[in-house]
Amino acid sequence: MATEPNEAQKIAAMIHTLRDRENMTQVALAEKAGTTQACVSRIEAGVDMVTLPMLKSVLGGLGYSLRLVVSRKLSEYETTL
């Protein structure tokens, strides 16, 4: 039975997918994000949990912005309309 990916792995997959969609190399993304290819590689491998400032830079380099939404977790008795 496969285990569910952790948060770093989910972010890694998202960054890799977006970079592929933009037909961008890790080197090109690193230059646009103001970091190194090795850093982009570690993020995409899910090795390191990326910080919010770095995620913002990487997404910006891909032409995306970061929007953070915080909401209250619903109990089993609550519902959304």
C-alpha positions as CSV (number, residue, x, y, z in Angstrom):
1,M,0.0,0.0,0.0
2,A,1.5,3.4,-1.0
3,T,1.9,6.1,1.5
4,E,0.4,9.5,1.0
5,P,3.0,12.1,0.0
6,N,4.1,14.6,2.7
7,E,3.8,18.4,2.2
8,A,7.3,18.8,0.8
9,Q,6.6,16.1,-1.8
10,K,3.3,17.8,-2.8
11,I,5.0,21.1,-3.2
12,A,7.8,19.4,-5.1
13,A,5.3,17.9,-7.6
14,M,3.5,21.2,-8.0
15,I,6.7,23.1,-8.8
16,H,8.0,20.4,-11.2
17,T,4.6,20.4,-13.0
18,L,4.4,24.2,-13.3
19,R,8.0,24.3,-14.6
20,D,7.3,21.7,-17.2
21,R,4.2,23.6,-18.3
22,E,6.3,26.7,-18.8
23,N,9.0,24.6,-20.7
24,M,11.6,26.0,-18.3
25,T,14.8,24.3,-17.2
26,Q,15.9,24.3,-13.6
27,V,18.7,26.6,-14.4
28,A,16.4,29.1,-16.1
29,L,14.0,28.9,-13.1
30,A,16.8,29.4,-10.7
31,E,18.0,32.5,-12.5
32,K,14.5,34.0,-12.5
33,A,13.9,33.1,-8.8
34,G,17.3,34.4,-7.7
35,T,18.6,31.1,-6.5
36,T,20.7,28.2,-7.7
37,Q,19.8,25.2,-9.8
38,A,20.8,23.0,-6.9
39,C,18.2,24.7,-4.7
40,V,15.5,24.2,-7.4
41,S,16.5,20.6,-7.7
42,R,16.3,20.0,-3.9
43,I,12.8,21.6,-3.9
44,E,11.6,19.5,-6.8
45,A,13.0,16.3,-5.2
46,G,11.1,17.1,-2.0
47,V,14.3,16.8,0.0
48,D,13.9,20.1,1.8
49,M,10.7,21.8,3.0
50,V,10.8,25.1,1.1
51,T,10.3,28.3,3.1
52,L,7.5,30.7,2.2
53,P,9.8,33.4,0.9
54,M,11.6,30.8,-1.3
55,L,8.3,29.4,-2.6
56,K,7.2,32.9,-3.4
57,S,10.4,33.5,-5.4
58,V,10.2,30.2,-7.2
59,L,6.5,30.7,-8.1
60,G,7.3,34.3,-9.2
61,G,10.0,33.0,-11.5
62,L,7.4,30.7,-13.0
63,G,5.0,33.6,-13.5
64,Y,2.7,32.7,-10.6
65,S,1.9,34.3,-7.3
66,L,1.5,32.8,-3.9
67,R,-1.8,33.3,-2.1
68,L,-2.2,31.8,1.4
69,V,-5.6,31.0,2.8
70,V,-6.2,30.2,6.4
71,S,-9.5,28.7,7.5
72,R,-10.9,27.0,10.5
73,K,-10.9,23.2,10.4
74,L,-14.5,21.9,10.4
75,S,-15.5,19.4,13.0
76,E,-17.4,16.4,11.9
77,Y,-20.7,18.2,12.9
78,E,-20.0,21.4,10.9
79,T,-20.5,21.9,7.2
80,T,-19.9,24.5,4.6
81,L,-22.7,25.9,2.5
